[in-house]
Amino acid sequence: MGEIQDIRSDPRTIDTAWMARVLDDAGVSAGATLLDCRFDGFVGTGQTGCNGRFSLTWSEPAGRPATVMGKFPSLDETARATGFGGTAYVTEFNFYSRIASTVSVRAPKCHHAALNLEAQQFCLIMEDLSGSEQGDQFVGLSLDEAELAIEQAVLMHAPRWGDPTLDEIAPNPATVEERAAVLSMFYSMMLPAFMERLGARLEEPIARIVQDFAPHVERWAQGSGTPLTLAHYDFRPDNFLFARTPDAPPLVIVDWQTANQGLGMVDVAYMIAGSFTPERRRDVERDLLESYRTRMNAAGVDYDVDTCWRDYRFGSLWGLVITVLATSMAARTERGDDLFVKMATQHGQQALDHDALDLVK
């Protein structure tokens, strides 16, 4: 990744000369000349940022990309200020510039990452995965797709399992205890708004566990005692890109704005509950968990059956945390409310099925 100081935070300002320098520094040009770079328009409806596609014309096209994708801050001033005021942009920049090369998970290949918080500038130039299709949390995953996600979870977790330097990757380094206290504060602060908005749509056992968890969030966030690793923290179908053409990678994991040090099983439990109905999840979770454990052992991580199962129960509570926090921070839409009810139900039922609260009381 180059060290170009001229950060282009608006895709409409990117010209051929700028893109040529970026791709030359990244080794993408491989001796060819970029003759033209054209902004083809915005892609998707990102809330905290915007994505755009660029078409490229080369002097020697063979072996060089015809398109690349860019990720930029939101063009909406309020959303942009929120993104820079929080940790989303810096976390994703940290992942691509400092972390991606240390793990084996298939993330988008990033050719250029640049960030200037003071000037509110942010830019990623990445491979275009147009041959892939985004998963859908309302639809869920097939068992084969979930197995692909398990494989990628291992490629993310195993390389930095128990790595003592992981506490340096956060945008604002803090101890586990400090992060736990902050998470507990936010959960308790946002819980009333969550219940007011969606409580009436939840079955009574689900509403009760969401509320009963509040006094135990800080204890939960201090971990299960298992070594920590790199965790995605939003490991779900909407952040999975599955191959839809023969030359596309089987699965690519996107949206690294929440990546941080954490318990790996948080990702696995969150993915399983978010990908299947409670009935189907009960049928497949043991086999998926054993697939994860076996792959971790093969990667050199000693993870026994009992510890893995305990961590799965423990990790199931993350789904409650992210549902409450995301509901309270997101703009209200009918589809959004339907999604959050679905999330609360599936993650809450997972935690109930496995008596997860007993682990933190």
MARMI-927968 format. One record per residue (C-alpha): residue in one letter; y, x, z. Coordinates in nm, 3 decimals. Layout:
<nodes>
{r->a; y->Y; x->X; z->Z}
...
</nodes>
This chain:
<nodes>
{r->m; y->0.000; x->0.000; z->0.000}
{r->g; y->0.338; x->0.134; z->-0.096}
{r->e; y->0.637; x->0.193; z->0.126}
{r->i; y->0.893; x->0.024; z->-0.097}
{r->q; y->1.197; x->-0.053; z->0.115}
{r->d; y->1.322; x->-0.315; z->-0.129}
{r->i; y->1.138; x->-0.612; z->0.021}
{r->r; y->1.136; x->-0.917; z->-0.203}
{r->s; y->1.110; x->-1.225; z->0.020}
{r->d; y->1.176; x->-1.469; z->-0.262}
{r->p; y->0.920; x->-1.461; z->-0.546}
{r->r; y->1.187; x->-1.565; z->-0.796}
{r->t; y->1.359; x->-1.229; z->-0.746}
{r->i; y->1.057; x->-1.019; z->-0.841}
{r->d; y->1.094; x->-0.844; z->-1.175}
{r->t; y->0.869; x->-0.623; z->-1.384}
{r->a; y->1.012; x->-0.294; z->-1.255}
{r->w; y->0.958; x->-0.391; z->-0.892}
{r->m; y->0.603; x->-0.517; z->-0.950}
{r->a; y->0.521; x->-0.206; z->-1.151}
{r->r; y->0.620; x->0.019; z->-0.859}
{r->v; y->0.410; x->-0.188; z->-0.619}
{r->l; y->0.099; x->-0.184; z->-0.837}
{r->d; y->0.144; x->0.185; z->-0.926}
{r->d; y->0.159; x->0.277; z->-0.556}
{r->a; y->-0.148; x->0.065; z->-0.486}
{r->g; y->-0.348; x->0.232; z->-0.761}
{r->v; y->-0.390; x->-0.094; z->-0.950}
{r->s; y->-0.218; x->0.032; z->-1.261}
{r->a; y->-0.466; x->0.319; z->-1.297}
{r->g; y->-0.253; x->0.494; z->-1.557}
{r->a; y->-0.156; x->0.184; z->-1.755}
{r->t; y->0.199; x->0.054; z->-1.790}
{r->l; y->0.300; x->-0.290; z->-1.669}
{r->l; y->0.492; x->-0.435; z->-1.963}
{r->d; y->0.582; x->-0.771; z->-1.816}
{r->c; y->0.561; x->-0.963; z->-1.491}
{r->r; y->0.628; x->-1.337; z->-1.500}
{r->f; y->0.654; x->-1.571; z->-1.199}
{r->d; y->0.436; x->-1.871; z->-1.288}
{r->g; y->0.539; x->-2.089; z->-0.995}
{r->f; y->0.447; x->-2.181; z->-0.641}
{r->v; y->0.090; x->-2.253; z->-0.533}
{r->g; y->-0.008; x->-2.481; z->-0.246}
{r->t; y->0.208; x->-2.643; z->0.020}
{r->g; y->0.228; x->-2.382; z->0.296}
{r->q; y->0.414; x->-2.490; z->0.607}
{r->t; y->0.521; x->-2.152; z->0.745}
{r->g; y->0.526; x->-1.960; z->0.418}
{r->c; y->0.498; x->-2.001; z->0.043}
{r->n; y->0.257; x->-1.862; z->-0.215}
{r->g; y->0.328; x->-1.784; z->-0.579}
{r->r; y->0.132; x->-1.661; z->-0.879}
{r->f; y->0.249; x->-1.390; z->-1.120}
{r->s; y->0.114; x->-1.324; z->-1.470}
{r->l; y->0.091; x->-0.959; z->-1.575}
{r->t; y->0.095; x->-0.800; z->-1.918}
{r->w; y->-0.047; x->-0.445; z->-1.939}
{r->s; y->-0.040; x->-0.173; z->-2.203}
{r->e; y->-0.413; x->-0.143; z->-2.136}
{r->p; y->-0.545; x->-0.477; z->-2.000}
{r->a; y->-0.909; x->-0.376; z->-1.950}
{r->g; y->-0.995; x->-0.339; z->-1.583}
{r->r; y->-0.656; x->-0.455; z->-1.462}
{r->p; y->-0.564; x->-0.795; z->-1.317}
{r->a; y->-0.405; x->-1.054; z->-1.541}
{r->t; y->-0.252; x->-1.225; z->-1.237}
{r->v; y->-0.169; x->-1.151; z->-0.875}
{r->m; y->-0.066; x->-1.372; z->-0.585}
{r->g; y->0.230; x->-1.324; z->-0.355}
{r->k; y->0.287; x->-1.459; z->-0.006}
{r->f; y->0.642; x->-1.497; z->0.123}
{r->p; y->0.840; x->-1.659; z->0.405}
{r->s; y->0.919; x->-2.026; z->0.370}
{r->l; y->1.225; x->-2.104; z->0.160}
{r->d; y->1.315; x->-2.368; z->0.418}
{r->e; y->1.556; x->-2.208; z->0.665}
{r->t; y->1.414; x->-2.383; z->0.971}
{r->a; y->1.052; x->-2.303; z->0.885}
{r->r; y->1.151; x->-1.946; z->0.799}
{r->a; y->1.323; x->-1.898; z->1.135}
{r->t; y->1.018; x->-2.040; z->1.311}
{r->g; y->0.789; x->-1.800; z->1.127}
{r->f; y->0.996; x->-1.496; z->1.215}
{r->g; y->1.063; x->-1.619; z->1.569}
{r->g; y->0.691; x->-1.647; z->1.633}
{r->t; y->0.411; x->-1.406; z->1.549}
{r->a; y->0.270; x->-1.546; z->1.224}
{r->y; y->0.430; x->-1.304; z->0.978}
{r->v; y->0.392; x->-0.992; z->1.188}
{r->t; y->0.029; x->-1.074; z->1.271}
{r->e; y->-0.063; x->-1.113; z->0.906}
{r->f; y->0.129; x->-0.798; z->0.814}
{r->n; y->-0.054; x->-0.608; z->1.088}
{r->f; y->-0.389; x->-0.732; z->0.963}
{r->y; y->-0.340; x->-0.621; z->0.604}
{r->s; y->-0.156; x->-0.296; z->0.681}
{r->r; y->-0.353; x->-0.174; z->0.985}
{r->i; y->-0.672; x->-0.371; z->1.045}
{r->a; y->-0.833; x->-0.489; z->0.721}
{r->s; y->-0.951; x->-0.140; z->0.628}
{r->t; y->-1.129; x->-0.101; z->0.964}
{r->v; y->-1.360; x->-0.403; z->0.921}
{r->s; y->-1.592; x->-0.522; z->0.645}
{r->v; y->-1.501; x->-0.891; z->0.626}
{r->r; y->-1.412; x->-1.009; z->0.275}
{r->a; y->-1.042; x->-1.085; z->0.297}
{r->p; y->-0.811; x->-1.097; z->-0.006}
{r->k; y->-0.742; x->-0.748; z->-0.137}
{r->c; y->-0.383; x->-0.668; z->-0.049}
{r->h; y->-0.191; x->-0.438; z->-0.283}
{r->h; y->0.136; x->-0.440; z->-0.091}
{r->a; y->0.247; x->-0.549; z->0.256}
{r->a; y->0.607; x->-0.526; z->0.374}
{r->l; y->0.789; x->-0.666; z->0.676}
{r->n; y->1.137; x->-0.636; z->0.825}
{r->l; y->1.177; x->-0.865; z->1.124}
{r->e; y->1.543; x->-0.793; z->1.181}
{r->a; y->1.631; x->-0.881; z->0.822}
{r->q; y->1.374; x->-1.164; z->0.813}
{r->q; y->1.194; x->-1.019; z->0.512}
{r->f; y->0.820; x->-1.046; z->0.446}
{r->c; y->0.607; x->-0.998; z->0.137}
{r->l; y->0.238; x->-0.963; z->0.053}
{r->i; y->0.108; x->-0.898; z->-0.299}
{r->m; y->-0.264; x->-0.974; z->-0.322}
{r->e; y->-0.546; x->-1.031; z->-0.565}
{r->d; y->-0.555; x->-1.373; z->-0.728}
{r->l; y->-0.871; x->-1.561; z->-0.628}
{r->s; y->-0.833; x->-1.831; z->-0.890}
{r->g; y->-1.211; x->-1.842; z->-0.937}
{r->s; y->-1.253; x->-1.962; z->-0.578}
{r->e; y->-1.204; x->-2.302; z->-0.417}
{r->q; y->-1.074; x->-2.379; z->-0.070}
{r->g; y->-1.303; x->-2.552; z->0.177}
{r->d; y->-1.209; x->-2.888; z->0.328}
{r->q; y->-1.239; x->-2.961; z->0.699}
{r->f; y->-1.277; x->-3.333; z->0.631}
{r->v; y->-1.577; x->-3.262; z->0.409}
{r->g; y->-1.724; x->-2.981; z->0.620}
{r->l; y->-1.976; x->-2.723; z->0.501}
{r->s; y->-2.328; x->-2.723; z->0.366}
{r->l; y->-2.579; x->-2.518; z->0.561}
{r->d; y->-2.574; x->-2.250; z->0.290}
{r->e; y->-2.194; x->-2.231; z->0.309}
{r->a; y->-2.210; x->-2.201; z->0.690}
{r->e; y->-2.457; x->-1.914; z->0.651}
{r->l; y->-2.205; x->-1.736; z->0.429}
{r->a; y->-1.944; x->-1.786; z->0.702}
{r->i; y->-2.184; x->-1.642; z->0.961}
{r->e; y->-2.233; x->-1.336; z->0.741}
{r->q; y->-1.857; x->-1.285; z->0.718}
{r->a; y->-1.816; x->-1.334; z->1.094}
{r->v; y->-2.056; x->-1.046; z->1.153}
{r->l; y->-1.870; x->-0.826; z->0.903}
{r->m; y->-1.551; x->-0.901; z->1.097}
{r->h; y->-1.687; x->-0.870; z->1.451}
{r->a; y->-1.942; x->-0.589; z->1.443}
{r->p; y->-1.725; x->-0.295; z->1.325}
{r->r; y->-1.480; x->-0.317; z->1.619}
{r->w; y->-1.704; x->-0.465; z->1.887}
{r->g; y->-1.588; x->-0.334; z->2.225}
{r->d; y->-1.323; x->-0.114; z->2.062}
{r->p; y->-1.082; x->-0.003; z->2.341}
{r->t; y->-0.795; x->0.034; z->2.093}
{r->l; y->-0.800; x->-0.334; z->1.995}
{r->d; y->-0.539; x->-0.424; z->2.255}
{r->e; y->-0.289; x->-0.240; z->2.034}
{r->i; y->-0.321; x->-0.476; z->1.736}
{r->a; y->-0.125; x->-0.770; z->1.879}
{r->p; y->0.238; x->-0.820; z->1.768}
{r->n; y->0.340; x->-0.813; z->2.135}
{r->p; y->0.083; x->-0.601; z->2.321}
{r->a; y->-0.015; x->-0.752; z->2.655}
{r->t; y->-0.303; x->-0.741; z->2.899}
{r->v; y->-0.579; x->-1.000; z->2.885}
{r->e; y->-0.443; x->-1.147; z->3.209}
{r->e; y->-0.092; x->-1.178; z->3.067}
{r->r; y->-0.217; x->-1.348; z->2.750}
{r->a; y->-0.432; x->-1.583; z->2.960}
{r->a; y->-0.136; x->-1.692; z->3.169}
{r->v; y->0.076; x->-1.761; z->2.861}
{r->l; y->-0.200; x->-1.962; z->2.691}
{r->s; y->-0.252; x->-2.169; z->3.005}
{r->m; y->0.119; x->-2.240; z->3.028}
{r->f; y->0.138; x->-2.357; z->2.667}
{r->y; y->-0.172; x->-2.576; z->2.695}
{r->s; y->-0.043; x->-2.752; z->3.006}
{r->m; y->0.303; x->-2.787; z->2.857}
{r->m; y->0.180; x->-2.942; z->2.531}
{r->l; y->-0.102; x->-3.156; z->2.669}
{r->p; y->0.117; x->-3.459; z->2.760}
{r->a; y->0.259; x->-3.477; z->2.406}
{r->f; y->-0.091; x->-3.451; z->2.261}
{r->m; y->-0.222; x->-3.733; z->2.479}
{r->e; y->0.077; x->-3.952; z->2.405}
{r->r; y->0.033; x->-3.900; z->2.033}
{r->l; y->-0.345; x->-3.924; z->1.998}
{r->g; y->-0.499; x->-4.011; z->2.334}
{r->a; y->-0.550; x->-4.377; z->2.247}
{r->r; y->-0.758; x->-4.279; z->1.943}
{r->l; y->-1.000; x->-4.062; z->2.140}
{r->e; y->-1.320; x->-4.182; z->2.303}
{r->e; y->-1.294; x->-4.167; z->2.681}
{r->p; y->-1.525; x->-3.864; z->2.735}
{r->i; y->-1.330; x->-3.663; z->2.478}
{r->a; y->-0.993; x->-3.755; z->2.627}
{r->r; y->-1.123; x->-3.664; z->2.971}
{r->i; y->-1.252; x->-3.316; z->2.883}
{r->v; y->-0.927; x->-3.233; z->2.701}
{r->q; y->-0.740; x->-3.308; z->3.023}
{r->d; y->-0.998; x->-3.167; z->3.264}
{r->f; y->-0.985; x->-2.832; z->3.084}
{r->a; y->-0.614; x->-2.778; z->3.159}
{r->p; y->-0.650; x->-2.617; z->3.506}
{r->h; y->-0.921; x->-2.384; z->3.374}
{r->v; y->-0.757; x->-2.251; z->3.056}
{r->e; y->-0.632; x->-1.934; z->3.225}
{r->r; y->-0.976; x->-1.852; z->3.359}
{r->w; y->-1.131; x->-1.924; z->3.019}
{r->a; y->-0.883; x->-1.700; z->2.838}
{r->q; y->-0.987; x->-1.403; z->3.052}
{r->g; y->-1.320; x->-1.398; z->2.871}
{r->s; y->-1.690; x->-1.425; z->2.944}
{r->g; y->-1.747; x->-1.058; z->3.021}
{r->t; y->-1.883; x->-0.984; z->2.674}
{r->p; y->-1.702; x->-0.701; z->2.491}
{r->l; y->-1.409; x->-0.818; z->2.282}
{r->t; y->-1.363; x->-0.761; z->1.912}
{r->l; y->-1.138; x->-0.866; z->1.624}
{r->a; y->-1.131; x->-1.247; z->1.613}
{r->h; y->-0.979; x->-1.465; z->1.342}
{r->y; y->-0.904; x->-1.758; z->1.578}
{r->d; y->-0.881; x->-2.017; z->1.298}
{r->f; y->-1.223; x->-1.965; z->1.141}
{r->r; y->-1.276; x->-2.301; z->0.969}
{r->p; y->-1.344; x->-2.451; z->0.624}
{r->d; y->-0.977; x->-2.480; z->0.524}
{r->n; y->-0.949; x->-2.100; z->0.554}
{r->f; y->-1.260; x->-2.029; z->0.344}
{r->l; y->-1.249; x->-1.969; z->-0.032}
{r->f; y->-1.589; x->-2.026; z->-0.196}
{r->a; y->-1.686; x->-1.898; z->-0.539}
{r->r; y->-1.665; x->-2.152; z->-0.818}
{r->t; y->-1.703; x->-1.905; z->-1.106}
{r->p; y->-1.978; x->-1.645; z->-1.153}
{r->d; y->-1.747; x->-1.346; z->-1.108}
{r->a; y->-1.581; x->-1.471; z->-0.787}
{r->p; y->-1.689; x->-1.334; z->-0.447}
{r->p; y->-1.921; x->-1.577; z->-0.261}
{r->l; y->-1.675; x->-1.626; z->0.025}
{r->v; y->-1.331; x->-1.490; z->0.109}
{r->i; y->-1.165; x->-1.549; z->0.447}
{r->v; y->-0.790; x->-1.618; z->0.432}
{r->d; y->-0.497; x->-1.693; z->0.664}
{r->w; y->-0.492; x->-1.401; z->0.906}
{r->q; y->-0.181; x->-1.519; z->1.093}
{r->t; y->-0.376; x->-1.564; z->1.418}
{r->a; y->-0.602; x->-1.256; z->1.411}
{r->n; y->-0.619; x->-1.085; z->1.748}
{r->q; y->-0.843; x->-0.926; z->2.005}
{r->g; y->-1.090; x->-1.182; z->2.137}
{r->l; y->-1.444; x->-1.302; z->2.196}
{r->g; y->-1.626; x->-1.307; z->1.864}
{r->m; y->-1.823; x->-1.616; z->1.956}
{r->v; y->-1.497; x->-1.813; z->1.964}
{r->d; y->-1.495; x->-1.791; z->1.583}
{r->v; y->-1.861; x->-1.887; z->1.550}
{r->a; y->-1.846; x->-2.185; z->1.786}
{r->y; y->-1.522; x->-2.305; z->1.629}
{r->m; y->-1.663; x->-2.280; z->1.277}
{r->i; y->-1.985; x->-2.463; z->1.361}
{r->a; y->-1.820; x->-2.755; z->1.541}
{r->g; y->-1.550; x->-2.785; z->1.277}
{r->s; y->-1.794; x->-2.784; z->0.987}
{r->f; y->-2.048; x->-3.050; z->1.090}
{r->t; y->-2.060; x->-3.390; z->1.251}
{r->p; y->-2.187; x->-3.373; z->1.612}
{r->e; y->-2.523; x->-3.512; z->1.500}
{r->r; y->-2.567; x->-3.257; z->1.222}
{r->r; y->-2.428; x->-2.976; z->1.439}
{r->r; y->-2.700; x->-3.036; z->1.699}
{r->d; y->-2.963; x->-2.988; z->1.426}
{r->v; y->-2.827; x->-2.661; z->1.285}
{r->e; y->-2.640; x->-2.476; z->1.562}
{r->r; y->-2.939; x->-2.293; z->1.714}
{r->d; y->-3.051; x->-2.154; z->1.378}
{r->l; y->-2.697; x->-2.051; z->1.281}
{r->l; y->-2.648; x->-1.884; z->1.616}
{r->e; y->-2.974; x->-1.692; z->1.582}
{r->s; y->-2.870; x->-1.585; z->1.232}
{r->y; y->-2.546; x->-1.447; z->1.377}
{r->r; y->-2.724; x->-1.271; z->1.664}
{r->t; y->-2.987; x->-1.116; z->1.437}
{r->r; y->-2.723; x->-0.989; z->1.196}
{r->m; y->-2.516; x->-0.846; z->1.484}
{r->n; y->-2.820; x->-0.662; z->1.618}
{r->a; y->-2.889; x->-0.523; z->1.270}
{r->a; y->-2.528; x->-0.402; z->1.262}
{r->g; y->-2.583; x->-0.207; z->1.584}
{r->v; y->-2.455; x->-0.459; z->1.841}
{r->d; y->-2.703; x->-0.533; z->2.119}
{r->y; y->-2.663; x->-0.907; z->2.174}
{r->d; y->-2.945; x->-1.079; z->2.364}
{r->v; y->-3.037; x->-1.446; z->2.329}
{r->d; y->-2.916; x->-1.562; z->2.670}
{r->t; y->-2.579; x->-1.387; z->2.647}
{r->c; y->-2.525; x->-1.513; z->2.294}
{r->w; y->-2.596; x->-1.872; z->2.398}
{r->r; y->-2.368; x->-1.848; z->2.701}
{r->d; y->-2.088; x->-1.714; z->2.483}
{r->y; y->-2.143; x->-1.996; z->2.235}
{r->r; y->-2.098; x->-2.251; z->2.513}
{r->f; y->-1.794; x->-2.059; z->2.638}
{r->g; y->-1.644; x->-2.028; z->2.290}
{r->s; y->-1.671; x->-2.401; z->2.226}
{r->l; y->-1.365; x->-2.458; z->2.446}
{r->w; y->-1.137; x->-2.281; z->2.198}
{r->g; y->-1.151; x->-2.586; z->1.976}
{r->l; y->-0.976; x->-2.787; z->2.246}
{r->v; y->-0.703; x->-2.524; z->2.283}
{r->i; y->-0.619; x->-2.501; z->1.916}
{r->t; y->-0.632; x->-2.879; z->1.870}
{r->v; y->-0.384; x->-2.947; z->2.151}
{r->l; y->-0.148; x->-2.667; z->2.050}
{r->a; y->-0.158; x->-2.737; z->1.676}
{r->t; y->-0.107; x->-3.111; z->1.723}
{r->s; y->0.199; x->-3.056; z->1.936}
{r->m; y->0.358; x->-2.805; z->1.698}
{r->a; y->0.280; x->-2.964; z->1.360}
{r->a; y->0.498; x->-3.219; z->1.185}
{r->r; y->0.345; x->-3.564; z->1.220}
{r->t; y->0.162; x->-3.705; z->0.917}
{r->e; y->-0.115; x->-3.963; z->0.885}
{r->r; y->-0.357; x->-3.707; z->0.742}
{r->g; y->-0.261; x->-3.458; z->1.010}
{r->d; y->-0.327; x->-3.705; z->1.289}
{r->d; y->-0.664; x->-3.795; z->1.135}
{r->l; y->-0.755; x->-3.427; z->1.122}
{r->f; y->-0.656; x->-3.363; z->1.483}
{r->v; y->-0.857; x->-3.662; z->1.604}
{r->k; y->-1.155; x->-3.530; z->1.410}
{r->m; y->-1.107; x->-3.183; z->1.559}
{r->a; y->-1.072; x->-3.311; z->1.915}
{r->t; y->-1.385; x->-3.523; z->1.874}
{r->q; y->-1.605; x->-3.255; z->1.719}
{r->h; y->-1.495; x->-2.969; z->1.945}
{r->g; y->-1.485; x->-3.189; z->2.254}
{r->q; y->-1.835; x->-3.319; z->2.189}
{r->q; y->-1.962; x->-2.964; z->2.139}
{r->a; y->-1.817; x->-2.861; z->2.476}
{r->l; y->-1.962; x->-3.173; z->2.642}
{r->d; y->-2.306; x->-3.122; z->2.491}
{r->h; y->-2.322; x->-2.773; z->2.637}
{r->d; y->-2.150; x->-2.832; z->2.974}
{r->a; y->-1.894; x->-2.569; z->2.879}
{r->l; y->-1.655; x->-2.647; z->3.162}
{r->d; y->-1.924; x->-2.544; z->3.413}
{r->l; y->-1.873; x->-2.184; z->3.293}
{r->v; y->-1.507; x->-2.172; z->3.397}
{r->k; y->-1.491; x->-2.387; z->3.713}
</nodes>
